[in-house]
Amino acid sequence: MRGNNVVGLLFSNVHDERIRELTEKRAMASVPFGGRYRLIDFILSSMVNCGINKVGVITKSNYQSLMDHLGSGKAWDLSRKREGLYMLPPFGEQSSISNSRIDALSSSSRFL
């Protein structure tokens, strides 16, 4: 069932510590797969195929390569005036870096 009230939310740095060699300079979501894709590509494609048109990507650190890869979201048809792809950096209203997932969700409450 496709609904307009569904929002996708991704944490780009989950389990970074498990493969430190690959995530030392990039977020887990931007780790290459098969030489052409990044891990986040599969998740975004699945969300779009399920009818989710508003997706937020919560980032914590090392997210420059992820932002470069995602761009405007055009590759997933998420380049829109309303809804679309949103990058949610780790800075809140007090300009402090979020330390936990709860802090990250709290700082992204305006998106939700």
Biopython code that builds the backbone (N, CA, C, O; Angstrom):
import numpy as np
from Bio.PDB.StructureBuilder import StructureBuilder

atoms = [
    (1, "MET", "N", (0.836, -1.174, 0.000)),
    (1, "MET", "CA", (0.000, 0.000, 0.000)),
    (1, "MET", "C", (0.884, 1.241, 0.000)),
    (1, "MET", "O", (1.788, 1.371, 0.825)),
    (2, "ARG", "N", (0.623, 2.121, -0.902)),
    (2, "ARG", "CA", (1.395, 3.355, -0.987)),
    (2, "ARG", "C", (0.663, 4.456, -0.247)),
    (2, "ARG", "O", (-0.531, 4.675, -0.452)),
    (3, "GLY", "N", (1.385, 5.137, 0.604)),
    (3, "GLY", "CA", (0.783, 6.220, 1.360)),
    (3, "GLY", "C", (1.619, 7.474, 1.280)),
    (3, "GLY", "O", (2.838, 7.412, 1.117)),
    (4, "ASN", "N", (0.973, 8.596, 1.395)),
    (4, "ASN", "CA", (1.689, 9.860, 1.339)),
    (4, "ASN", "C", (2.217, 10.294, 2.694)),
    (4, "ASN", "O", (2.994, 11.246, 2.772)),
    (5, "ASN", "N", (1.819, 9.627, 3.753)),
    (5, "ASN", "CA", (2.216, 10.032, 5.095)),
    (5, "ASN", "C", (3.393, 9.229, 5.631)),
    (5, "ASN", "O", (3.613, 9.186, 6.842)),
    (6, "VAL", "N", (4.139, 8.602, 4.757)),
    (6, "VAL", "CA", (5.268, 7.780, 5.175)),
    (6, "VAL", "C", (6.561, 8.555, 4.945)),
    (6, "VAL", "O", (6.766, 9.155, 3.890)),
    (7, "VAL", "N", (7.427, 8.529, 5.952)),
    (7, "VAL", "CA", (8.725, 9.193, 5.874)),
    (7, "VAL", "C", (9.800, 8.151, 6.110)),
    (7, "VAL", "O", (9.689, 7.338, 7.028)),
    (8, "GLY", "N", (10.836, 8.167, 5.291)),
    (8, "GLY", "CA", (11.980, 7.278, 5.486)),
    (8, "GLY", "C", (13.076, 8.010, 6.232)),
    (8, "GLY", "O", (13.342, 9.181, 5.961)),
    (9, "LEU", "N", (13.709, 7.333, 7.164)),
    (9, "LEU", "CA", (14.779, 7.938, 7.947)),
    (9, "LEU", "C", (15.927, 6.940, 8.033)),
    (9, "LEU", "O", (15.742, 5.812, 8.488)),
    (10, "LEU", "N", (17.105, 7.355, 7.598)),
    (10, "LEU", "CA", (18.282, 6.485, 7.585)),
    (10, "LEU", "C", (19.370, 7.050, 8.484)),
    (10, "LEU", "O", (19.595, 8.260, 8.519)),
    (11, "PHE", "N", (20.035, 6.175, 9.203)),
    (11, "PHE", "CA", (21.233, 6.547, 9.951)),
    (11, "PHE", "C", (22.422, 6.097, 9.114)),
    (11, "PHE", "O", (22.597, 4.901, 8.881)),
    (12, "SER", "N", (23.234, 7.033, 8.664)),
    (12, "SER", "CA", (24.314, 6.689, 7.742)),
    (12, "SER", "C", (25.546, 6.124, 8.426)),
    (12, "SER", "O", (26.413, 5.575, 7.747)),
    (13, "ASN", "N", (25.657, 6.235, 9.733)),
    (13, "ASN", "CA", (26.866, 5.807, 10.429)),
    (13, "ASN", "C", (26.644, 4.633, 11.379)),
    (13, "ASN", "O", (27.428, 4.447, 12.310)),
    (14, "VAL", "N", (25.619, 3.857, 11.172)),
    (14, "VAL", "CA", (25.361, 2.716, 12.049)),
    (14, "VAL", "C", (26.405, 1.633, 11.785)),
    (14, "VAL", "O", (26.699, 1.321, 10.632)),
    (15, "HIS", "N", (26.952, 1.071, 12.828)),
    (15, "HIS", "CA", (27.930, -0.020, 12.776)),
    (15, "HIS", "C", (29.240, 0.387, 12.114)),
    (15, "HIS", "O", (29.923, -0.467, 11.549)),
    (16, "ASP", "N", (29.604, 1.641, 12.163)),
    (16, "ASP", "CA", (30.885, 2.081, 11.606)),
    (16, "ASP", "C", (32.069, 1.385, 12.264)),
    (16, "ASP", "O", (33.073, 1.097, 11.613)),
    (17, "GLU", "N", (31.942, 1.120, 13.554)),
    (17, "GLU", "CA", (33.067, 0.538, 14.284)),
    (17, "GLU", "C", (33.357, -0.905, 13.879)),
    (17, "GLU", "O", (34.439, -1.414, 14.171)),
    (18, "ARG", "N", (32.437, -1.558, 13.227)),
    (18, "ARG", "CA", (32.639, -2.965, 12.853)),
    (18, "ARG", "C", (33.585, -3.135, 11.672)),
    (18, "ARG", "O", (34.258, -4.160, 11.559)),
    (19, "ILE", "N", (33.641, -2.161, 10.813)),
    (19, "ILE", "CA", (34.566, -2.225, 9.677)),
    (19, "ILE", "C", (35.354, -0.913, 9.609)),
    (19, "ILE", "O", (35.231, -0.143, 8.657)),
    (20, "ARG", "N", (36.146, -0.688, 10.622)),
    (20, "ARG", "CA", (36.887, 0.576, 10.749)),
    (20, "ARG", "C", (37.769, 0.871, 9.547)),
    (20, "ARG", "O", (37.948, 2.031, 9.176)),
    (21, "GLU", "N", (38.318, -0.166, 8.939)),
    (21, "GLU", "CA", (39.207, 0.052, 7.799)),
    (21, "GLU", "C", (38.468, 0.729, 6.643)),
    (21, "GLU", "O", (39.053, 1.543, 5.928)),
    (22, "LEU", "N", (37.207, 0.402, 6.460)),
    (22, "LEU", "CA", (36.425, 0.972, 5.365)),
    (22, "LEU", "C", (35.732, 2.271, 5.748)),
    (22, "LEU", "O", (35.462, 3.110, 4.888)),
    (23, "THR", "N", (35.445, 2.439, 7.023)),
    (23, "THR", "CA", (34.680, 3.618, 7.453)),
    (23, "THR", "C", (35.531, 4.649, 8.185)),
    (23, "THR", "O", (35.000, 5.543, 8.843)),
    (24, "GLU", "N", (36.835, 4.527, 8.073)),
    (24, "GLU", "CA", (37.717, 5.489, 8.733)),
    (24, "GLU", "C", (37.551, 6.892, 8.145)),
    (24, "GLU", "O", (37.618, 7.884, 8.870)),
    (25, "LYS", "N", (37.334, 6.970, 6.832)),
    (25, "LYS", "CA", (37.231, 8.274, 6.172)),
    (25, "LYS", "C", (35.898, 8.503, 5.481)),
    (25, "LYS", "O", (35.735, 9.499, 4.776)),
    (26, "ARG", "N", (34.942, 7.604, 5.670)),
    (26, "ARG", "CA", (33.625, 7.765, 5.048)),
    (26, "ARG", "C", (32.564, 7.124, 5.924)),
    (26, "ARG", "O", (32.875, 6.295, 6.779)),
    (27, "ALA", "N", (31.319, 7.505, 5.713)),
    (27, "ALA", "CA", (30.201, 6.922, 6.456)),
    (27, "ALA", "C", (29.914, 5.516, 5.935)),
    (27, "ALA", "O", (30.210, 5.201, 4.782)),
    (28, "MET", "N", (29.344, 4.689, 6.777)),
    (28, "MET", "CA", (29.005, 3.319, 6.383)),
    (28, "MET", "C", (28.122, 3.308, 5.141)),
    (28, "MET", "O", (28.295, 2.457, 4.269)),
    (29, "ALA", "N", (27.189, 4.231, 5.052)),
    (29, "ALA", "CA", (26.263, 4.268, 3.917)),
    (29, "ALA", "C", (26.961, 4.562, 2.601)),
    (29, "ALA", "O", (26.431, 4.223, 1.543)),
    (30, "SER", "N", (28.134, 5.182, 2.633)),
    (30, "SER", "CA", (28.829, 5.515, 1.392)),
    (30, "SER", "C", (29.946, 4.535, 1.046)),
    (30, "SER", "O", (30.754, 4.812, 0.159)),
    (31, "VAL", "N", (30.003, 3.400, 1.727)),
    (31, "VAL", "CA", (30.997, 2.371, 1.400)),
    (31, "VAL", "C", (30.641, 1.768, 0.041)),
    (31, "VAL", "O", (29.496, 1.373, -0.177)),
    (32, "PRO", "N", (31.609, 1.694, -0.873)),
    (32, "PRO", "CA", (31.329, 1.150, -2.212)),
    (32, "PRO", "C", (30.954, -0.331, -2.173)),
    (32, "PRO", "O", (31.413, -1.086, -1.316)),
    (33, "PHE", "N", (30.108, -0.719, -3.123)),
    (33, "PHE", "CA", (29.690, -2.111, -3.269)),
    (33, "PHE", "C", (29.694, -2.448, -4.759)),
    (33, "PHE", "O", (28.992, -1.810, -5.543)),
    (34, "GLY", "N", (30.463, -3.422, -5.139)),
    (34, "GLY", "CA", (30.488, -3.847, -6.534)),
    (34, "GLY", "C", (31.144, -2.853, -7.476)),
    (34, "GLY", "O", (30.964, -2.950, -8.690)),
    (35, "GLY", "N", (31.894, -1.905, -6.951)),
    (35, "GLY", "CA", (32.604, -0.960, -7.788)),
    (35, "GLY", "C", (31.761, 0.159, -8.377)),
    (35, "GLY", "O", (32.309, 1.147, -8.864)),
    (36, "ARG", "N", (30.456, 0.027, -8.342)),
    (36, "ARG", "CA", (29.595, 1.036, -8.956)),
    (36, "ARG", "C", (28.603, 1.656, -7.969)),
    (36, "ARG", "O", (28.228, 2.820, -8.106)),
    (37, "TYR", "N", (28.195, 0.897, -7.010)),
    (37, "TYR", "CA", (27.143, 1.332, -6.092)),
    (37, "TYR", "C", (27.718, 1.646, -4.723)),
    (37, "TYR", "O", (28.867, 1.320, -4.423)),
    (38, "ARG", "N", (26.907, 2.281, -3.905)),
    (38, "ARG", "CA", (27.206, 2.493, -2.488)),
    (38, "ARG", "C", (26.119, 1.773, -1.703)),
    (38, "ARG", "O", (25.042, 1.519, -2.241)),
    (39, "LEU", "N", (26.376, 1.445, -0.461)),
    (39, "LEU", "CA", (25.401, 0.694, 0.334)),
    (39, "LEU", "C", (24.061, 1.411, 0.437)),
    (39, "LEU", "O", (23.016, 0.761, 0.469)),
    (40, "ILE", "N", (24.075, 2.723, 0.487)),
    (40, "ILE", "CA", (22.829, 3.479, 0.616)),
    (40, "ILE", "C", (21.955, 3.371, -0.633)),
    (40, "ILE", "O", (20.743, 3.567, -0.547)),
    (41, "ASP", "N", (22.536, 3.066, -1.777)),
    (41, "ASP", "CA", (21.772, 2.974, -3.027)),
    (41, "ASP", "C", (20.653, 1.943, -2.935)),
    (41, "ASP", "O", (19.545, 2.177, -3.416)),
    (42, "PHE", "N", (20.943, 0.812, -2.321)),
    (42, "PHE", "CA", (19.958, -0.263, -2.224)),
    (42, "PHE", "C", (18.794, 0.126, -1.309)),
    (42, "PHE", "O", (17.640, -0.198, -1.588)),
    (43, "ILE", "N", (19.106, 0.809, -0.235)),
    (43, "ILE", "CA", (18.068, 1.232, 0.702)),
    (43, "ILE", "C", (17.179, 2.297, 0.074)),
    (43, "ILE", "O", (15.954, 2.224, 0.175)),
    (44, "LEU", "N", (17.791, 3.285, -0.573)),
    (44, "LEU", "CA", (17.006, 4.347, -1.209)),
    (44, "LEU", "C", (16.133, 3.795, -2.331)),
    (44, "LEU", "O", (14.978, 4.197, -2.468)),
    (45, "SER", "N", (16.669, 2.883, -3.131)),
    (45, "SER", "CA", (15.878, 2.282, -4.210)),
    (45, "SER", "C", (14.684, 1.531, -3.657)),
    (45, "SER", "O", (13.586, 1.617, -4.207)),
    (46, "SER", "N", (14.887, 0.793, -2.574)),
    (46, "SER", "CA", (13.783, 0.053, -1.958)),
    (46, "SER", "C", (12.721, 0.999, -1.415)),
    (46, "SER", "O", (11.526, 0.747, -1.567)),
    (47, "MET", "N", (13.147, 2.080, -0.785)),
    (47, "MET", "CA", (12.182, 3.041, -0.246)),
    (47, "MET", "C", (11.360, 3.683, -1.354)),
    (47, "MET", "O", (10.140, 3.794, -1.238)),
    (48, "VAL", "N", (12.016, 4.103, -2.418)),
    (48, "VAL", "CA", (11.305, 4.737, -3.533)),
    (48, "VAL", "C", (10.356, 3.743, -4.191)),
    (48, "VAL", "O", (9.238, 4.106, -4.555)),
    (49, "ASN", "N", (10.787, 2.495, -4.348)),
    (49, "ASN", "CA", (9.920, 1.472, -4.941)),
    (49, "ASN", "C", (8.712, 1.161, -4.073)),
    (49, "ASN", "O", (7.697, 0.680, -4.576)),
    (50, "CYS", "N", (8.809, 1.430, -2.775)),
    (50, "CYS", "CA", (7.676, 1.232, -1.862)),
    (50, "CYS", "C", (6.790, 2.468, -1.768)),
    (50, "CYS", "O", (5.796, 2.460, -1.042)),
    (51, "GLY", "N", (7.131, 3.516, -2.482)),
    (51, "GLY", "CA", (6.306, 4.716, -2.490)),
    (51, "GLY", "C", (6.683, 5.764, -1.466)),
    (51, "GLY", "O", (5.918, 6.699, -1.233)),
    (52, "ILE", "N", (7.838, 5.630, -0.852)),
    (52, "ILE", "CA", (8.295, 6.626, 0.118)),
    (52, "ILE", "C", (8.994, 7.741, -0.649)),
    (52, "ILE", "O", (10.029, 7.519, -1.277)),
    (53, "ASN", "N", (8.427, 8.934, -0.594)),
    (53, "ASN", "CA", (8.940, 10.056, -1.377)),
    (53, "ASN", "C", (9.659, 11.109, -0.551)),
    (53, "ASN", "O", (10.177, 12.082, -1.100)),
    (54, "LYS", "N", (9.697, 10.926, 0.755)),
    (54, "LYS", "CA", (10.403, 11.854, 1.635)),
    (54, "LYS", "C", (11.366, 11.043, 2.492)),
    (54, "LYS", "O", (10.946, 10.254, 3.338)),
    (55, "VAL", "N", (12.664, 11.244, 2.263)),
    (55, "VAL", "CA", (13.685, 10.451, 2.941)),
    (55, "VAL", "C", (14.702, 11.391, 3.574)),
    (55, "VAL", "O", (15.223, 12.296, 2.923)),
    (56, "GLY", "N", (14.974, 11.162, 4.844)),
    (56, "GLY", "CA", (15.996, 11.916, 5.559)),
    (56, "GLY", "C", (17.172, 11.017, 5.873)),
    (56, "GLY", "O", (16.993, 9.868, 6.278)),
    (57, "VAL", "N", (18.372, 11.535, 5.687)),
    (57, "VAL", "CA", (19.592, 10.783, 5.982)),
    (57, "VAL", "C", (20.296, 11.484, 7.141)),
    (57, "VAL", "O", (20.823, 12.587, 6.989)),
    (58, "ILE", "N", (20.296, 10.826, 8.301)),
    (58, "ILE", "CA", (20.953, 11.371, 9.489)),
    (58, "ILE", "C", (22.427, 11.004, 9.423)),
    (58, "ILE", "O", (22.784, 9.832, 9.306)),
    (59, "THR", "N", (23.268, 12.011, 9.499)),
    (59, "THR", "CA", (24.710, 11.794, 9.424)),
    (59, "THR", "C", (25.355, 12.190, 10.738)),
    (59, "THR", "O", (24.832, 13.032, 11.468)),
    (60, "LYS", "N", (26.487, 11.583, 11.032)),
    (60, "LYS", "CA", (27.191, 11.919, 12.267)),
    (60, "LYS", "C", (28.599, 12.427, 11.977)),
    (60, "LYS", "O", (29.019, 13.446, 12.525)),
    (61, "SER", "N", (29.320, 11.727, 11.125)),
    (61, "SER", "CA", (30.691, 12.131, 10.817)),
    (61, "SER", "C", (31.090, 11.559, 9.462)),
    (61, "SER", "O", (30.457, 10.631, 8.958)),
    (62, "ASN", "N", (32.124, 12.111, 8.890)),
    (62, "ASN", "CA", (32.670, 11.637, 7.605)),
    (62, "ASN", "C", (31.605, 11.526, 6.524)),
    (62, "ASN", "O", (31.520, 10.501, 5.848)),
    (63, "TYR", "N", (30.809, 12.543, 6.353)),
    (63, "TYR", "CA", (29.692, 12.444, 5.421)),
    (63, "TYR", "C", (29.887, 13.205, 4.116)),
    (63, "TYR", "O", (28.940, 13.321, 3.338)),
    (64, "GLN", "N", (31.082, 13.726, 3.849)),
    (64, "GLN", "CA", (31.307, 14.466, 2.610)),
    (64, "GLN", "C", (31.136, 13.577, 1.383)),
    (64, "GLN", "O", (30.487, 13.986, 0.420)),
    (65, "SER", "N", (31.702, 12.373, 1.394)),
    (65, "SER", "CA", (31.565, 11.483, 0.234)),
    (65, "SER", "C", (30.119, 11.042, 0.048)),
    (65, "SER", "O", (29.680, 10.811, -1.078)),
    (66, "LEU", "N", (29.382, 10.926, 1.137)),
    (66, "LEU", "CA", (27.964, 10.569, 1.046)),
    (66, "LEU", "C", (27.171, 11.695, 0.396)),
    (66, "LEU", "O", (26.325, 11.446, -0.463)),
    (67, "MET", "N", (27.438, 12.921, 0.798)),
    (67, "MET", "CA", (26.748, 14.064, 0.193)),
    (67, "MET", "C", (27.098, 14.189, -1.284)),
    (67, "MET", "O", (26.230, 14.485, -2.105)),
    (68, "ASP", "N", (28.356, 13.967, -1.625)),
    (68, "ASP", "CA", (28.765, 14.023, -3.031)),
    (68, "ASP", "C", (28.049, 12.962, -3.851)),
    (68, "ASP", "O", (27.632, 13.221, -4.980)),
    (69, "HIS", "N", (27.908, 11.779, -3.290)),
    (69, "HIS", "CA", (27.263, 10.676, -4.008)),
    (69, "HIS", "C", (25.760, 10.902, -4.173)),
    (69, "HIS", "O", (25.214, 10.669, -5.251)),
    (70, "LEU", "N", (25.101, 11.344, -3.130)),
    (70, "LEU", "CA", (23.649, 11.519, -3.180)),
    (70, "LEU", "C", (23.241, 12.719, -4.023)),
    (70, "LEU", "O", (22.230, 12.677, -4.725)),
    (71, "GLY", "N", (24.017, 13.772, -3.954)),
    (71, "GLY", "CA", (23.686, 14.977, -4.715)),
    (71, "GLY", "C", (22.295, 15.478, -4.373)),
    (71, "GLY", "O", (21.967, 15.656, -3.199)),
    (72, "SER", "N", (21.484, 15.703, -5.378)),
    (72, "SER", "CA", (20.124, 16.198, -5.159)),
    (72, "SER", "C", (19.111, 15.070, -5.023)),
    (72, "SER", "O", (17.940, 15.325, -4.741)),
    (73, "GLY", "N", (19.539, 13.830, -5.218)),
    (73, "GLY", "CA", (18.626, 12.697, -5.141)),
    (73, "GLY", "C", (17.989, 12.343, -6.468)),
    (73, "GLY", "O", (17.067, 11.528, -6.517)),
    (74, "LYS", "N", (18.465, 12.940, -7.537)),
    (74, "LYS", "CA", (17.865, 12.735, -8.856)),
    (74, "LYS", "C", (17.927, 11.272, -9.317)),
    (74, "LYS", "O", (17.019, 10.806, -10.006)),
    (75, "ALA", "N", (18.975, 10.553, -8.948)),
    (75, "ALA", "CA", (19.117, 9.154, -9.367)),
    (75, "ALA", "C", (17.998, 8.268, -8.823)),
    (75, "ALA", "O", (17.733, 7.200, -9.375)),
    (76, "TRP", "N", (17.343, 8.698, -7.753)),
    (76, "TRP", "CA", (16.251, 7.931, -7.150)),
    (76, "TRP", "C", (14.920, 8.640, -7.308)),
    (76, "TRP", "O", (13.945, 8.270, -6.654)),
    (77, "ASP", "N", (14.859, 9.634, -8.146)),
    (77, "ASP", "CA", (13.659, 10.447, -8.351)),
    (77, "ASP", "C", (13.240, 11.131, -7.044)),
    (77, "ASP", "O", (12.051, 11.248, -6.746)),
    (78, "LEU", "N", (14.221, 11.574, -6.283)),
    (78, "LEU", "CA", (13.951, 12.271, -5.030)),
    (78, "LEU", "C", (14.340, 13.744, -5.115)),
    (78, "LEU", "O", (14.479, 14.408, -4.088)),
    (79, "SER", "N", (14.512, 14.247, -6.307)),
    (79, "SER", "CA", (14.825, 15.658, -6.512)),
    (79, "SER", "C", (13.515, 16.391, -6.758)),
    (79, "SER", "O", (13.064, 16.516, -7.897)),
    (80, "ARG", "N", (12.911, 16.872, -5.679)),
    (80, "ARG", "CA", (11.573, 17.471, -5.754)),
    (80, "ARG", "C", (11.518, 18.768, -4.975)),
    (80, "ARG", "O", (12.338, 19.017, -4.092)),
    (81, "LYS", "N", (10.540, 19.590, -5.315)),
    (81, "LYS", "CA", (10.343, 20.828, -4.559)),
    (81, "LYS", "C", (9.750, 20.523, -3.190)),
    (81, "LYS", "O", (10.148, 21.116, -2.187)),
    (82, "ARG", "N", (8.804, 19.599, -3.153)),
    (82, "ARG", "CA", (8.200, 19.164, -1.895)),
    (82, "ARG", "C", (8.595, 17.715, -1.692)),
    (82, "ARG", "O", (8.617, 16.926, -2.637)),
    (83, "GLU", "N", (8.898, 17.382, -0.488)),
    (83, "GLU", "CA", (9.388, 16.051, -0.136)),
    (83, "GLU", "C", (10.777, 15.866, -0.737)),
    (83, "GLU", "O", (11.506, 16.847, -0.884)),
    (84, "GLY", "N", (11.166, 14.655, -1.087)),
    (84, "GLY", "CA", (12.479, 14.421, -1.673)),
    (84, "GLY", "C", (13.496, 13.928, -0.668)),
    (84, "GLY", "O", (13.149, 13.304, 0.335)),
    (85, "LEU", "N", (14.761, 14.218, -0.949)),
    (85, "LEU", "CA", (15.887, 13.745, -0.149)),
    (85, "LEU", "C", (16.425, 14.880, 0.718)),
    (85, "LEU", "O", (16.665, 15.985, 0.232)),
    (86, "TYR", "N", (16.610, 14.597, 2.005)),
    (86, "TYR", "CA", (17.098, 15.591, 2.958)),
    (86, "TYR", "C", (18.311, 15.042, 3.684)),
    (86, "TYR", "O", (18.290, 13.916, 4.181)),
    (87, "MET", "N", (19.361, 15.833, 3.745)),
    (87, "MET", "CA", (20.524, 15.491, 4.558)),
    (87, "MET", "C", (20.333, 16.156, 5.915)),
    (87, "MET", "O", (20.047, 17.352, 5.990)),
    (88, "LEU", "N", (20.489, 15.392, 6.975)),
    (88, "LEU", "CA", (20.305, 15.898, 8.337)),
    (88, "LEU", "C", (21.645, 15.816, 9.070)),
    (88, "LEU", "O", (21.949, 14.800, 9.695)),
    (89, "PRO", "N", (22.448, 16.884, 8.995)),
    (89, "PRO", "CA", (23.780, 16.873, 9.612)),
    (89, "PRO", "C", (23.693, 16.836, 11.133)),
    (89, "PRO", "O", (22.613, 17.018, 11.697)),
    (90, "PRO", "N", (24.815, 16.603, 11.799)),
    (90, "PRO", "CA", (24.801, 16.370, 13.245)),
    (90, "PRO", "C", (24.689, 17.610, 14.110)),
    (90, "PRO", "O", (24.956, 17.533, 15.310)),
    (91, "PHE", "N", (24.311, 18.735, 13.560)),
    (91, "PHE", "CA", (24.255, 19.948, 14.352)),
    (91, "PHE", "C", (22.821, 20.300, 14.678)),
    (91, "PHE", "O", (21.964, 20.343, 13.796)),
    (92, "GLY", "N", (22.565, 20.551, 15.954)),
    (92, "GLY", "CA", (21.226, 20.901, 16.405)),
    (92, "GLY", "C", (21.060, 22.398, 16.507)),
    (92, "GLY", "O", (21.836, 23.173, 15.948)),
    (93, "GLU", "N", (20.040, 22.781, 17.227)),
    (93, "GLU", "CA", (19.749, 24.207, 17.383)),
    (93, "GLU", "C", (20.828, 24.926, 18.194)),
    (93, "GLU", "O", (21.063, 26.116, 17.987)),
    (94, "GLN", "N", (21.480, 24.221, 19.107)),
    (94, "GLN", "CA", (22.532, 24.844, 19.899)),
    (94, "GLN", "C", (23.901, 24.646, 19.267)),
    (94, "GLN", "O", (24.917, 24.896, 19.915)),
    (95, "SER", "N", (23.951, 24.205, 18.024)),
    (95, "SER", "CA", (25.201, 23.952, 17.299)),
    (95, "SER", "C", (26.087, 22.949, 18.025)),
    (95, "SER", "O", (27.309, 23.096, 18.049)),
    (96, "SER", "N", (25.479, 21.942, 18.607)),
    (96, "SER", "CA", (26.245, 20.895, 19.264)),
    (96, "SER", "C", (26.101, 19.600, 18.473)),
    (96, "SER", "O", (25.069, 19.340, 17.854)),
    (97, "ILE", "N", (27.143, 18.810, 18.508)),
    (97, "ILE", "CA", (27.109, 17.550, 17.773)),
    (97, "ILE", "C", (26.308, 16.535, 18.570)),
    (97, "ILE", "O", (26.506, 16.385, 19.776)),
    (98, "SER", "N", (25.398, 15.834, 17.889)),
    (98, "SER", "CA", (24.590, 14.827, 18.570)),
    (98, "SER", "C", (25.446, 13.605, 18.867)),
    (98, "SER", "O", (26.213, 13.156, 18.015)),
    (99, "ASN", "N", (25.316, 13.065, 20.077)),
    (99, "ASN", "CA", (26.150, 11.957, 20.509)),
    (99, "ASN", "C", (25.459, 10.609, 20.423)),
    (99, "ASN", "O", (26.137, 9.583, 20.367)),
    (100, "SER", "N", (24.151, 10.575, 20.411)),
    (100, "SER", "CA", (23.442, 9.305, 20.376)),
    (100, "SER", "C", (22.341, 9.358, 19.326)),
    (100, "SER", "O", (22.052, 10.410, 18.756)),
    (101, "ARG", "N", (21.745, 8.222, 19.089)),
    (101, "ARG", "CA", (20.642, 8.174, 18.121)),
    (101, "ARG", "C", (19.439, 8.976, 18.611)),
    (101, "ARG", "O", (18.735, 9.595, 17.813)),
    (102, "ILE", "N", (19.210, 8.965, 19.898)),
    (102, "ILE", "CA", (18.103, 9.744, 20.462)),
    (102, "ILE", "C", (18.348, 11.233, 20.237)),
    (102, "ILE", "O", (17.428, 11.964, 19.870)),
    (103, "ASP", "N", (19.583, 11.687, 20.455)),
    (103, "ASP", "CA", (19.922, 13.090, 20.189)),
    (103, "ASP", "C", (19.717, 13.423, 18.717)),
    (103, "ASP", "O", (19.210, 14.494, 18.384)),
    (104, "ALA", "N", (20.112, 12.506, 17.837)),
    (104, "ALA", "CA", (19.965, 12.734, 16.396)),
    (104, "ALA", "C", (18.494, 12.815, 16.010)),
    (104, "ALA", "O", (18.114, 13.670, 15.209)),
    (105, "LEU", "N", (17.665, 11.943, 16.564)),
    (105, "LEU", "CA", (16.228, 11.994, 16.284)),
    (105, "LEU", "C", (15.609, 13.275, 16.826)),
    (105, "LEU", "O", (14.756, 13.886, 16.183)),
    (106, "SER", "N", (16.045, 13.672, 18.004)),
    (106, "SER", "CA", (15.528, 14.900, 18.594)),
    (106, "SER", "C", (15.889, 16.120, 17.748)),
    (106, "SER", "O", (15.062, 17.011, 17.555)),
    (107, "SER", "N", (17.120, 16.157, 17.247)),
    (107, "SER", "CA", (17.531, 17.309, 16.443)),
    (107, "SER", "C", (16.898, 17.303, 15.056)),
    (107, "SER", "O", (16.885, 18.332, 14.381)),
    (108, "SER", "N", (16.374, 16.163, 14.625)),
    (108, "SER", "CA", (15.713, 16.097, 13.314)),
    (108, "SER", "C", (14.192, 16.151, 13.439)),
    (108, "SER", "O", (13.479, 15.784, 12.505)),
    (109, "SER", "N", (13.696, 16.605, 14.581)),
    (109, "SER", "CA", (12.246, 16.639, 14.798)),
    (109, "SER", "C", (11.532, 17.578, 13.829)),
    (109, "SER", "O", (10.375, 17.332, 13.488)),
    (110, "ARG", "N", (12.181, 18.631, 13.382)),
    (110, "ARG", "CA", (11.551, 19.537, 12.407)),
    (110, "ARG", "C", (11.322, 18.820, 11.077)),
    (110, "ARG", "O", (10.339, 19.089, 10.386)),
    (111, "PHE", "N", (12.229, 17.909, 10.719)),
    (111, "PHE", "CA", (12.062, 17.126, 9.495)),
    (111, "PHE", "C", (10.871, 16.186, 9.619)),
    (111, "PHE", "O", (10.091, 16.025, 8.680)),
    (112, "LEU", "N", (10.740, 15.569, 10.786)),
    (112, "LEU", "CA", (9.667, 14.603, 10.995)),
    (112, "LEU", "C", (8.340, 15.309, 11.107)),
    (112, "LEU", "O", (7.309, 14.662, 11.286)),
]
sb = StructureBuilder()
sb.init_structure("model")
sb.init_model(0)
sb.init_chain("A")
sb.init_seg("    ")
for serial, (resi, resn, name, xyz) in enumerate(atoms, 1):
    if name == "N":
        sb.init_residue(resn, " ", resi, " ")
    sb.init_atom(name, np.array(xyz, "f"), 0.0, 1.0, " ", f" {name:<3s}", serial, name[0])
structure = sb.get_structure()
